[in-house]
Amino acid sequence: MEIGLYEVWMKPQIVDLFSKQYGVGVDEFSKLIDDFYEHSYQKHRCIRIVATEENVVIGFQSFFYWPYSYMGITYNSYQSGNSLVHPDYRGKGIFQKLLSYIDNHQKELNIDFLIGFPIIDSKNSLLRNNWVNLFNSQWYIKLLNPFSLVIPVNMNKLKLVFNDPLTNNIEDPDYIRLSNSNEFIQWRADYSGASDYVYFTYIENEKIIQFQMKLVMRKRIIKELQIGDVKTNYNNDTDFLENSLHKLIKKAREVSFLSILSVALNENADSVLINSLLKTSFKRTNKSIFFMVKPFINLKELVNADKWLMYRSDIDTW
């Protein structure tokens, strides 16, 4: 067995592995690889680690450039994703070997820290590799229209009601936040389809807040308007946050096919927003998203859960 970096000849085998595992067409997954990893923004930044045995690909693990900023500094941070071991080679510690490649080459790869949103099986493997499960992003939901199940989706209506433009540079730099650079945003748009996002902006004098959202279908009939990101210059003003949520809920109810409004967030950093959610009848659910981090630099804030402002849009699948 050899563990090393991705080479072009490996692509057909990697595509075939993922296609068989997830039931995705070969051409579809091949295009995703091109749009995601081969894009000019990511191609020379992402880290793709491959396990092979006699030129047969038996494992794949990627860390794609996922830049976070804190106090005006943008770090070389990477998100773990697209992990897979060949079904004939599972149970042999290959995933741990793929993860260990980073430990052995961190300096030459110039990595500041890694982050991940693993499923339960991967979580345990990351813990064994000395990752920290710093917190779990908690889901909150708000019922909008119980009769929406029989009302068909009308995307034109959704985009007409929520037609505000994207606003940047309104975040508090005292939190660790995902980068909003134009290059990063454009790359995400190219592989995910930014036309699906809608925005609601609320302003009170000098105070501003913007919610980024998209429609998510649950069980084919539940239409969930999912809040993926919240940007504001007044995190600690309860009245302002509560007023903005009342306005957002009122606007969402103008779109009759919407069933629920939801948001996933770090409760450690967003306590004021959580109080506003509860005051506007959002309900805390038993669903959450694991968040894990592995620092390689001496920045104590990386392991301080209070310092991470994080939402659903922090995950690459948003």
C-alpha positions as a Markdown table, in Angstrom:
| # | Residue | x | y | z |
|---|---|---|---|---|
| 1 | Met | 0.0 | 0.0 | 0.0 |
| 2 | Glu | 1.2 | 3.5 | -0.8 |
| 3 | Ile | -0.2 | 6.8 | 0.5 |
| 4 | Gly | 0.4 | 9.9 | -1.6 |
| 5 | Leu | -1.0 | 12.9 | -3.3 |
| 6 | Tyr | -3.6 | 12.7 | -6.1 |
| 7 | Glu | -2.4 | 12.2 | -9.7 |
| 8 | Val | -4.4 | 12.7 | -12.9 |
| 9 | Trp | -4.4 | 8.9 | -13.8 |
| 10 | Met | -6.3 | 8.2 | -10.6 |
| 11 | Lys | -9.4 | 10.2 | -11.6 |
| 12 | Pro | -11.4 | 7.4 | -13.4 |
| 13 | Gln | -11.0 | 5.0 | -10.5 |
| 14 | Ile | -11.9 | 7.6 | -7.9 |
| 15 | Val | -15.0 | 8.6 | -10.0 |
| 16 | Asp | -16.0 | 4.9 | -10.3 |
| 17 | Leu | -15.6 | 4.4 | -6.5 |
| 18 | Phe | -17.9 | 7.3 | -5.6 |
| 19 | Ser | -20.3 | 6.5 | -8.4 |
| 20 | Lys | -20.9 | 3.0 | -7.0 |
| 21 | Gln | -21.0 | 4.1 | -3.4 |
| 22 | Tyr | -23.5 | 6.9 | -3.8 |
| 23 | Gly | -25.4 | 5.8 | -6.9 |
| 24 | Val | -24.3 | 8.9 | -8.8 |
| 25 | Gly | -23.7 | 8.8 | -12.5 |
| 26 | Val | -20.1 | 8.6 | -13.6 |
| 27 | Asp | -20.4 | 11.7 | -15.9 |
| 28 | Glu | -22.1 | 13.6 | -13.1 |
| 29 | Phe | -19.5 | 12.9 | -10.5 |
| 30 | Ser | -16.7 | 13.5 | -13.0 |
| 31 | Lys | -18.1 | 17.0 | -13.7 |
| 32 | Leu | -18.4 | 17.6 | -9.9 |
| 33 | Ile | -14.7 | 16.8 | -9.5 |
| 34 | Asp | -13.8 | 19.2 | -12.3 |
| 35 | Asp | -16.0 | 22.0 | -11.0 |
| 36 | Phe | -14.9 | 21.5 | -7.4 |
| 37 | Tyr | -11.2 | 20.5 | -7.4 |
| 38 | Glu | -10.0 | 21.5 | -10.8 |
| 39 | His | -11.4 | 25.1 | -10.7 |
| 40 | Ser | -8.6 | 27.7 | -10.9 |
| 41 | Tyr | -9.4 | 28.8 | -7.3 |
| 42 | Gln | -9.0 | 25.4 | -5.8 |
| 43 | Lys | -6.7 | 23.4 | -8.1 |
| 44 | His | -3.4 | 24.4 | -6.6 |
| 45 | Arg | -4.7 | 24.8 | -3.1 |
| 46 | Cys | -6.7 | 21.6 | -2.3 |
| 47 | Ile | -5.1 | 18.5 | -0.9 |
| 48 | Arg | -6.2 | 15.2 | -2.3 |
| 49 | Ile | -4.7 | 12.1 | -0.6 |
| 50 | Val | -5.0 | 8.7 | -2.2 |
| 51 | Ala | -4.2 | 5.2 | -1.0 |
| 52 | Thr | -3.2 | 2.8 | -3.8 |
| 53 | Glu | -2.1 | -0.8 | -4.1 |
| 54 | Glu | -0.4 | -1.9 | -7.3 |
| 55 | Asn | -2.0 | 1.1 | -9.1 |
| 56 | Val | -5.4 | 0.3 | -7.8 |
| 57 | Val | -7.1 | 3.2 | -5.9 |
| 58 | Ile | -8.3 | 1.8 | -2.5 |
| 59 | Gly | -8.9 | 5.0 | -0.6 |
| 60 | Phe | -9.5 | 8.8 | -1.0 |
| 61 | Gln | -9.5 | 11.7 | 1.4 |
| 62 | Ser | -9.6 | 15.4 | 0.4 |
| 63 | Phe | -9.0 | 18.6 | 2.3 |
| 64 | Phe | -10.1 | 21.6 | 0.3 |
| 65 | Tyr | -9.1 | 25.2 | 0.9 |
| 66 | Trp | -11.8 | 26.7 | 3.2 |
| 67 | Pro | -10.5 | 30.1 | 4.4 |
| 68 | Tyr | -11.5 | 31.4 | 7.8 |
| 69 | Ser | -10.7 | 34.9 | 9.0 |
| 70 | Tyr | -10.2 | 36.3 | 12.5 |
| 71 | Met | -9.3 | 39.8 | 13.5 |
| 72 | Gly | -8.5 | 40.7 | 9.9 |
| 73 | Ile | -6.2 | 37.7 | 9.2 |
| 74 | Thr | -7.2 | 35.0 | 6.8 |
| 75 | Tyr | -5.8 | 31.6 | 7.6 |
| 76 | Asn | -4.7 | 28.6 | 5.5 |
| 77 | Ser | -7.6 | 26.4 | 6.7 |
| 78 | Tyr | -9.0 | 23.3 | 5.1 |
| 79 | Gln | -12.3 | 21.4 | 5.3 |
| 80 | Ser | -12.2 | 17.6 | 5.3 |
| 81 | Gly | -14.6 | 16.0 | 2.8 |
| 82 | Asn | -15.3 | 13.3 | 0.2 |
| 83 | Ser | -13.8 | 10.4 | 2.2 |
| 84 | Leu | -14.1 | 6.9 | 0.9 |
| 85 | Val | -12.3 | 3.5 | 1.2 |
| 86 | His | -12.8 | 0.8 | -1.4 |
| 87 | Pro | -15.3 | -1.8 | 0.0 |
| 88 | Asp | -12.8 | -4.6 | -0.4 |
| 89 | Tyr | -10.3 | -2.9 | 1.8 |
| 90 | Arg | -12.4 | -1.6 | 4.7 |
| 91 | Gly | -11.5 | -2.4 | 8.3 |
| 92 | Lys | -7.7 | -2.2 | 7.6 |
| 93 | Gly | -7.1 | 1.2 | 9.0 |
| 94 | Ile | -6.8 | 2.9 | 5.6 |
| 95 | Phe | -8.7 | 6.0 | 6.6 |
| 96 | Gln | -6.4 | 6.6 | 9.6 |
| 97 | Lys | -3.4 | 6.3 | 7.2 |
| 98 | Leu | -4.9 | 8.9 | 4.9 |
| 99 | Leu | -5.5 | 11.3 | 7.8 |
| 100 | Ser | -1.9 | 10.7 | 9.1 |
| 101 | Tyr | -0.5 | 11.9 | 5.8 |
| 102 | Ile | -1.4 | 15.4 | 6.9 |
| 103 | Asp | 0.3 | 15.0 | 10.3 |
| 104 | Asn | 3.5 | 14.0 | 8.5 |
| 105 | His | 3.4 | 16.7 | 5.8 |
| 106 | Gln | 1.7 | 19.6 | 7.6 |
| 107 | Lys | 4.6 | 22.0 | 7.3 |
| 108 | Glu | 5.3 | 21.5 | 3.6 |
| 109 | Leu | 1.6 | 21.8 | 2.9 |
| 110 | Asn | 1.4 | 25.0 | 4.9 |
| 111 | Ile | -1.8 | 24.1 | 6.9 |
| 112 | Asp | -2.9 | 26.3 | 9.8 |
| 113 | Phe | -5.8 | 24.2 | 10.8 |
| 114 | Leu | -8.4 | 21.7 | 9.6 |
| 115 | Ile | -12.2 | 21.6 | 10.1 |
| 116 | Gly | -14.8 | 19.0 | 9.5 |
| 117 | Phe | -18.5 | 18.2 | 9.8 |
| 118 | Pro | -18.4 | 14.4 | 10.0 |
| 119 | Ile | -21.0 | 11.7 | 10.2 |
| 120 | Ile | -20.8 | 9.6 | 13.3 |
| 121 | Asp | -18.5 | 6.9 | 11.9 |
| 122 | Ser | -16.0 | 9.5 | 10.6 |
| 123 | Lys | -16.3 | 11.5 | 13.8 |
| 124 | Asn | -14.8 | 8.6 | 15.8 |
| 125 | Ser | -12.0 | 8.2 | 13.3 |
| 126 | Leu | -11.2 | 11.9 | 13.6 |
| 127 | Leu | -11.1 | 11.8 | 17.3 |
| 128 | Arg | -8.6 | 9.0 | 17.1 |
| 129 | Asn | -6.5 | 11.3 | 14.9 |
| 130 | Asn | -6.6 | 14.0 | 17.7 |
| 131 | Trp | -9.3 | 16.2 | 16.3 |
| 132 | Val | -11.4 | 18.1 | 18.8 |
| 133 | Asn | -15.3 | 18.0 | 18.7 |
| 134 | Leu | -15.5 | 21.6 | 19.7 |
| 135 | Phe | -19.3 | 21.9 | 19.5 |
| 136 | Asn | -22.3 | 20.8 | 17.5 |
| 137 | Ser | -24.4 | 23.2 | 15.5 |
| 138 | Gln | -27.9 | 23.0 | 16.8 |
| 139 | Trp | -31.0 | 23.2 | 14.6 |
| 140 | Tyr | -34.0 | 25.5 | 15.4 |
| 141 | Ile | -37.2 | 25.5 | 13.4 |
| 142 | Lys | -40.3 | 27.7 | 13.1 |
| 143 | Leu | -43.6 | 26.5 | 11.7 |
| 144 | Leu | -44.9 | 28.7 | 8.9 |
| 145 | Asn | -47.9 | 27.2 | 7.1 |
| 146 | Pro | -49.3 | 23.7 | 8.0 |
| 147 | Phe | -51.3 | 23.7 | 4.8 |
| 148 | Ser | -48.2 | 24.2 | 2.6 |
| 149 | Leu | -47.9 | 20.4 | 2.0 |
| 150 | Val | -50.5 | 20.6 | -0.7 |
| 151 | Ile | -49.3 | 23.9 | -2.3 |
| 152 | Pro | -46.8 | 23.5 | -5.2 |
| 153 | Val | -43.4 | 25.2 | -5.2 |
| 154 | Asn | -43.2 | 28.5 | -7.0 |
| 155 | Met | -39.5 | 29.6 | -7.1 |
| 156 | Asn | -40.5 | 32.8 | -8.9 |
| 157 | Lys | -42.6 | 33.8 | -6.0 |
| 158 | Leu | -39.9 | 33.0 | -3.5 |
| 159 | Lys | -37.3 | 35.1 | -5.4 |
| 160 | Leu | -39.9 | 37.9 | -5.8 |
| 161 | Val | -40.5 | 38.1 | -2.0 |
| 162 | Phe | -36.8 | 37.8 | -1.1 |
| 163 | Asn | -35.1 | 39.9 | -3.7 |
| 164 | Asp | -32.5 | 41.7 | -1.7 |
| 165 | Pro | -28.9 | 41.7 | -3.0 |
| 166 | Leu | -26.0 | 40.0 | -1.2 |
| 167 | Thr | -24.3 | 42.3 | 1.2 |
| 168 | Asn | -20.7 | 41.8 | 2.5 |
| 169 | Asn | -18.4 | 43.3 | 5.1 |
| 170 | Ile | -20.9 | 43.7 | 7.9 |
| 171 | Glu | -19.5 | 41.0 | 10.2 |
| 172 | Asp | -17.8 | 41.4 | 13.6 |
| 173 | Pro | -14.0 | 40.7 | 13.2 |
| 174 | Asp | -13.9 | 39.4 | 16.8 |
| 175 | Tyr | -15.3 | 36.1 | 15.7 |
| 176 | Ile | -13.8 | 33.3 | 13.5 |
| 177 | Arg | -15.8 | 33.5 | 10.3 |
| 178 | Leu | -15.7 | 32.0 | 6.9 |
| 179 | Ser | -14.1 | 34.2 | 4.3 |
| 180 | Asn | -16.3 | 36.4 | 2.0 |
| 181 | Ser | -13.7 | 37.1 | -0.6 |
| 182 | Asn | -15.0 | 37.5 | -4.1 |
| 183 | Glu | -12.9 | 34.6 | -5.4 |
| 184 | Phe | -14.1 | 32.2 | -2.8 |
| 185 | Ile | -17.8 | 33.2 | -3.3 |
| 186 | Gln | -17.4 | 32.8 | -7.1 |
| 187 | Trp | -15.9 | 29.4 | -6.8 |
| 188 | Arg | -18.7 | 28.2 | -4.5 |
| 189 | Ala | -21.2 | 29.7 | -7.0 |
| 190 | Asp | -19.6 | 27.9 | -9.9 |
| 191 | Tyr | -20.0 | 24.4 | -8.3 |
| 192 | Ser | -23.2 | 24.8 | -6.3 |
| 193 | Gly | -25.5 | 27.1 | -8.3 |
| 194 | Ala | -25.8 | 30.5 | -6.5 |
| 195 | Ser | -29.1 | 31.2 | -8.2 |
| 196 | Asp | -30.8 | 29.1 | -5.5 |
| 197 | Tyr | -30.0 | 31.5 | -2.7 |
| 198 | Val | -32.3 | 34.3 | -1.6 |
| 199 | Tyr | -31.6 | 37.1 | 0.9 |
| 200 | Phe | -33.5 | 39.2 | 3.4 |
| 201 | Thr | -31.9 | 42.4 | 4.8 |
| 202 | Tyr | -33.3 | 44.3 | 7.8 |
| 203 | Ile | -32.1 | 47.8 | 8.7 |
| 204 | Glu | -32.7 | 50.0 | 11.8 |
| 205 | Asn | -30.7 | 53.2 | 11.6 |
| 206 | Glu | -27.0 | 52.1 | 11.5 |
| 207 | Lys | -27.9 | 48.5 | 12.5 |
| 208 | Ile | -28.0 | 45.9 | 9.7 |
| 209 | Ile | -28.6 | 42.2 | 9.4 |
| 210 | Gln | -28.8 | 39.9 | 6.4 |
| 211 | Phe | -30.1 | 36.3 | 6.2 |
| 212 | Gln | -29.0 | 34.1 | 3.4 |
| 213 | Met | -31.5 | 31.3 | 2.7 |
| 214 | Lys | -32.4 | 28.6 | 0.2 |
| 215 | Leu | -35.3 | 26.1 | -0.3 |
| 216 | Val | -34.7 | 22.6 | 0.9 |
| 217 | Met | -37.2 | 19.8 | 0.2 |
| 218 | Arg | -37.9 | 17.3 | 3.0 |
| 219 | Lys | -39.7 | 14.0 | 2.2 |
| 220 | Arg | -40.9 | 15.5 | -1.1 |
| 221 | Ile | -43.6 | 17.6 | 0.5 |
| 222 | Ile | -42.1 | 19.6 | 3.3 |
| 223 | Lys | -40.7 | 22.9 | 2.0 |
| 224 | Glu | -38.1 | 24.2 | 4.3 |
| 225 | Leu | -36.6 | 27.7 | 4.0 |
| 226 | Gln | -33.2 | 27.1 | 5.5 |
| 227 | Ile | -31.2 | 30.0 | 6.8 |
| 228 | Gly | -27.6 | 29.3 | 5.8 |
| 229 | Asp | -25.9 | 32.4 | 7.0 |
| 230 | Val | -26.6 | 35.4 | 9.3 |
| 231 | Lys | -24.4 | 38.6 | 9.0 |
| 232 | Thr | -24.9 | 41.5 | 11.3 |
| 233 | Asn | -23.0 | 44.4 | 12.8 |
| 234 | Tyr | -25.1 | 44.2 | 16.0 |
| 235 | Asn | -24.9 | 40.6 | 17.5 |
| 236 | Asn | -25.7 | 41.7 | 21.0 |
| 237 | Asp | -28.9 | 43.8 | 20.5 |
| 238 | Thr | -31.8 | 41.5 | 21.4 |
| 239 | Asp | -34.5 | 43.9 | 20.4 |
| 240 | Phe | -33.0 | 44.5 | 17.0 |
| 241 | Leu | -32.5 | 40.7 | 16.4 |
| 242 | Glu | -36.0 | 40.0 | 17.5 |
| 243 | Asn | -37.5 | 42.7 | 15.2 |
| 244 | Ser | -35.5 | 41.3 | 12.3 |
| 245 | Leu | -36.8 | 37.8 | 12.9 |
| 246 | His | -40.4 | 39.0 | 13.1 |
| 247 | Lys | -40.0 | 40.7 | 9.8 |
| 248 | Leu | -38.4 | 37.7 | 8.2 |
| 249 | Ile | -41.2 | 35.4 | 9.5 |
| 250 | Lys | -43.8 | 37.8 | 8.1 |
| 251 | Lys | -42.1 | 37.8 | 4.7 |
| 252 | Ala | -41.7 | 34.1 | 4.7 |
| 253 | Arg | -45.5 | 33.6 | 5.3 |
| 254 | Glu | -46.1 | 35.6 | 2.1 |
| 255 | Val | -44.7 | 32.5 | 0.3 |
| 256 | Ser | -47.6 | 30.2 | 1.0 |
| 257 | Phe | -45.9 | 27.0 | -0.1 |
| 258 | Leu | -43.2 | 27.3 | 2.7 |
| 259 | Ser | -43.7 | 24.8 | 5.5 |
| 260 | Ile | -41.0 | 25.7 | 8.0 |
| 261 | Leu | -38.1 | 28.2 | 8.6 |
| 262 | Ser | -34.9 | 26.7 | 10.1 |
| 263 | Val | -31.4 | 27.6 | 11.2 |
| 264 | Ala | -28.4 | 25.7 | 12.5 |
| 265 | Leu | -26.0 | 27.6 | 14.7 |
| 266 | Asn | -23.3 | 27.5 | 17.3 |
| 267 | Glu | -25.1 | 28.1 | 20.6 |
| 268 | Asn | -21.9 | 29.0 | 22.3 |
| 269 | Ala | -21.4 | 32.1 | 20.2 |
| 270 | Asp | -25.0 | 33.0 | 19.3 |
| 271 | Ser | -26.7 | 33.1 | 22.7 |
| 272 | Val | -28.4 | 36.5 | 22.0 |
| 273 | Leu | -29.7 | 35.3 | 18.6 |
| 274 | Ile | -30.9 | 32.1 | 20.3 |
| 275 | Asn | -32.9 | 34.2 | 22.8 |
| 276 | Ser | -34.5 | 36.1 | 19.9 |
| 277 | Leu | -35.3 | 32.8 | 18.1 |
| 278 | Leu | -37.1 | 31.5 | 21.2 |
| 279 | Lys | -39.0 | 34.8 | 21.6 |
| 280 | Thr | -40.3 | 34.5 | 18.1 |
| 281 | Ser | -41.4 | 30.9 | 18.7 |
| 282 | Phe | -38.6 | 28.9 | 17.1 |
| 283 | Lys | -38.3 | 25.5 | 18.6 |
| 284 | Arg | -35.0 | 23.8 | 19.5 |
| 285 | Thr | -34.8 | 20.4 | 17.9 |
| 286 | Asn | -32.9 | 17.2 | 18.8 |
| 287 | Lys | -30.9 | 17.5 | 15.5 |
| 288 | Ser | -27.4 | 18.9 | 15.3 |
| 289 | Ile | -24.3 | 18.9 | 13.1 |
| 290 | Phe | -20.9 | 17.7 | 14.5 |
| 291 | Phe | -18.2 | 20.3 | 14.2 |
| 292 | Met | -14.5 | 19.3 | 14.6 |
| 293 | Val | -11.2 | 21.2 | 14.4 |
| 294 | Lys | -7.6 | 20.2 | 14.3 |
| 295 | Pro | -5.2 | 23.1 | 14.9 |
| 296 | Phe | -1.6 | 23.2 | 13.8 |
| 297 | Ile | -0.8 | 26.7 | 14.9 |
| 298 | Asn | -0.8 | 28.3 | 18.3 |
| 299 | Leu | -4.0 | 30.3 | 18.2 |
| 300 | Lys | -6.0 | 29.6 | 21.4 |
| 301 | Glu | -9.2 | 30.9 | 19.9 |
| 302 | Leu | -9.4 | 27.9 | 17.6 |
| 303 | Val | -10.4 | 25.7 | 20.5 |
| 304 | Asn | -12.7 | 28.3 | 22.1 |
| 305 | Ala | -16.3 | 27.5 | 21.0 |
| 306 | Asp | -17.4 | 31.0 | 21.9 |
| 307 | Lys | -15.3 | 32.4 | 19.1 |
| 308 | Trp | -16.8 | 30.5 | 16.1 |
| 309 | Leu | -19.8 | 32.1 | 14.3 |
| 310 | Met | -21.0 | 29.2 | 12.2 |
| 311 | Tyr | -24.1 | 28.3 | 10.2 |
| 312 | Arg | -25.2 | 25.8 | 7.6 |
| 313 | Ser | -23.4 | 27.7 | 4.9 |
| 314 | Asp | -20.1 | 26.8 | 6.5 |
| 315 | Ile | -20.4 | 23.3 | 5.0 |
| 316 | Asp | -19.4 | 22.8 | 1.4 |
| 317 | Thr | -22.7 | 21.2 | 0.4 |
| 318 | Trp | -24.6 | 24.5 | 1.1 |
